[in-house]
Amino acid sequence: MTYSIRKQQDIEYGIEQENKLLRIIEEYLDIELNKSNNEFSVIDFYNTKEKCYVELKCRTNIPSTNFYTLMIGKNKIDKGIELLKKGCRCILLFNYLDYFYSFELTDDNKDNITYKYYTRTDRGVDEVKEYGYIKKSECDIVKCWKLEQRP
């Protein structure tokens, strides 16, 4: 499978998960959200009136219990910090096979994120990118998919 096909599949999976999880996210945050129209947007959902921005990362085939931290592109954290400076809320969501986590980025916890480069190789080429690693102990559990049906 070529890189472009695999990347397109990942994009389509992300959009599908955004659509499936939107109601759960809105319920959890008690806020109505709009979905970004750009598939390459750094932030997936927003409510400009409430000044709330949400990014959703979905992992396709792994349980969160394999990790002590949750990984997200540094570019997404940088955007969240930029939004914080404008007085907005920024919430990072992580959907794994077993748990759905939430991390609200704040001035108090943004320095607890560690950064390092990671090489992704599952698309047939080496993709090197800087990621932020957030301890699961600093996140809230939105859902436990072991106890509920995963959409």
BELVENBEL-V499123 format. One record per residue. N is the residue number from 1. SS is DSSP state (a for helix, b for strand, c for the rest). PSI is psi as a letter, one per 40 degrees, with the letter a starting at -180 (NA if undefined). OMEGA is omega in whole degrees, 0 to 359 (999 if undefined). Layout:
# BELVENBEL-V499123
((N:SS:PSI:OMEGA) (N:SS:PSI:OMEGA))
This chain:
# BELVENBEL-V499123
((1:c:h:183) (2:c:i:180) (3:a:d:184) (4:a:d:178) (5:a:d:181) (6:a:d:179) (7:a:d:178) (8:a:d:176) (9:a:d:178) (10:a:d:178) (11:a:d:180) (12:a:d:177) (13:a:d:180) (14:a:d:179) (15:a:d:178) (16:a:d:180) (17:a:d:177) (18:a:d:180) (19:a:d:181) (20:a:d:187) (21:a:e:185) (22:a:d:181) (23:a:d:179) (24:a:d:180) (25:a:d:179) (26:a:d:177) (27:a:d:182) (28:a:d:183) (29:a:e:183) (30:c:f:183) (31:c:i:175) (32:c:h:184) (33:c:i:171) (34:b:i:179) (35:b:h:177) (36:c:i:180) (37:c:e:183) (38:c:h:182) (39:c:e:179) (40:c:e:181) (41:c:i:178) (42:c:d:179) (43:c:h:185) (44:c:d:185) (45:b:i:180) (46:b:i:170) (47:b:h:186) (48:c:d:180) (49:c:d:180) (50:c:e:181) (51:c:f:182) (52:b:h:182) (53:b:h:187) (54:b:h:173) (55:b:h:182) (56:b:h:174) (57:b:h:180) (58:b:h:177) (59:c:h:192) (60:c:d:193) (61:c:f:183) (62:c:i:173) (63:c:i:180) (64:a:e:181) (65:a:e:176) (66:a:e:189) (67:c:i:173) (68:c:e:182) (69:b:i:175) (70:b:h:189) (71:b:h:178) (72:b:i:180) (73:b:h:180) (74:a:d:178) (75:a:d:180) (76:a:d:176) (77:a:d:177) (78:a:d:178) (79:a:d:178) (80:a:d:179) (81:a:d:176) (82:a:d:179) (83:a:d:176) (84:a:d:181) (85:a:d:178) (86:c:e:178) (87:c:e:182) (88:c:i:171) (89:b:i:175) (90:b:h:183) (91:b:h:178) (92:b:h:181) (93:b:i:183) (94:b:h:181) (95:b:h:177) (96:c:i:179) (97:c:d:186) (98:c:d:183) (99:b:i:175) (100:b:h:187) (101:b:i:176) (102:b:h:176) (103:b:h:176) (104:b:h:180) (105:b:h:180) (106:c:i:175) (107:c:d:182) (108:c:d:186) (109:c:e:184) (110:a:d:180) (111:a:e:177) (112:a:e:180) (113:c:h:176) (114:b:i:184) (115:b:i:171) (116:b:i:179) (117:b:i:179) (118:b:i:178) (119:b:h:176) (120:b:h:183) (121:c:e:187) (122:c:e:179) (123:c:e:176) (124:c:e:175) (125:c:i:177) (126:c:h:177) (127:b:h:182) (128:b:h:183) (129:b:i:176) (130:b:h:182) (131:b:i:171) (132:b:i:181) (133:b:h:183) (134:b:h:179) (135:b:h:178) (136:a:d:180) (137:a:e:178) (138:a:e:182) (139:c:i:171) (140:b:i:174) (141:b:h:179) (142:b:d:181) (143:b:i:170) (144:b:h:185) (145:c:e:175) (146:c:d:183) (147:c:e:182) (148:c:i:179) (149:c:h:177) (150:c:h:181) (151:c:NA:999))
